[in-house]
Amino acid sequence: MPNSYDPSLIRSLRLQGVWGALAAAVFAALLLYFNVMHLWPFVSHSDIGVFAVLLLWTMMGCSFGTVQIAYAVMHIGADRRD
């Protein structure tokens, strides 16, 4: 039985997950910079502000990372022309 483990595929999926987490960090920073829904005063004047930003980035990182991985999986065979 052939081994279906492909390290380049795993590496690609991990890379896409990291790109999603970076996109989430940029998006969270933009939310704070543009003070959407008055997030900046909450973060800067609250005891749990750092935790709130960490939670925001983690949840968006899960979402954005999953979207990036799904996009990569859907386009795995797109470059192959037979």
C-alpha atoms as one frame of an Amber mdcrd trajectory, in Angstrom:
protein
   0.000   0.000   0.000   1.562   3.346  -1.026   2.237   5.994   1.545  -0.091
   8.984   0.990   1.933  11.278   3.248   3.194  14.209   1.193   5.358  16.617
   3.209   5.051  19.359   0.578   1.253  19.294   0.910   1.428  19.519   4.710
   3.961  22.331   4.450   1.685  24.168   2.025  -1.321  23.847   4.318   0.690
  25.083   7.299   1.927  28.039   5.265  -1.632  28.929   4.259  -2.676  28.754
   7.908   0.121  31.150   8.850  -0.939  33.546   6.067  -4.482  33.440   7.442
  -3.250  34.225  10.952  -1.204  37.154   9.610  -4.229  38.457   7.697  -6.246
  38.229  10.916  -3.585  40.198  12.794  -3.656  42.931  10.158  -7.458  43.013
  10.199  -7.579  43.206  14.006  -5.014  46.019  13.954  -7.096  47.899  11.392
 -10.213  47.449  13.531  -8.381  48.984  16.468  -6.763  51.740  14.398 -10.026
  52.898  12.833 -11.807  52.515  16.190 -14.625  50.374  14.815 -17.436  50.060
  17.379 -15.198  52.000  19.816 -12.855  49.071  20.361  -9.786  51.184  21.082
 -11.166  52.878  24.226 -12.327  49.489  25.499  -8.896  47.969  24.959  -6.879
  50.872  26.287  -9.013  51.635  29.368  -9.975  48.146  30.493  -8.258  45.592
  32.684  -9.009  42.838  30.183  -8.138  44.830  27.054  -5.098  42.726  26.174
  -7.133  39.559  26.655  -9.869  40.970  24.413  -7.383  41.700  21.615  -5.822
  38.259  22.013  -9.254  36.653  21.852 -10.230  38.748  18.817  -7.037  37.804
  16.982  -7.331  34.123  17.905 -10.916  33.787  16.710 -10.264  35.711  13.499
  -7.060  33.713  12.999  -9.060  30.493  13.152 -11.550  31.843  10.625  -9.066
  33.437   8.235  -6.658  30.508   8.476  -9.417  28.030   7.691 -10.501  30.076
   4.685  -6.911  30.231   3.406  -6.485  26.462   3.820  -9.807  25.784   2.092
  -8.804  28.048  -0.790  -5.481  26.222  -1.121  -7.149  22.802  -1.054  -9.667
  23.802  -3.717  -6.881  25.030  -5.977  -4.451  22.128  -5.592  -5.115  20.713
  -9.055  -5.859  24.034 -10.777  -2.354  24.375 -12.294  -2.277  20.897 -13.794
  -3.316  20.803 -17.420  -3.548  17.366 -18.998
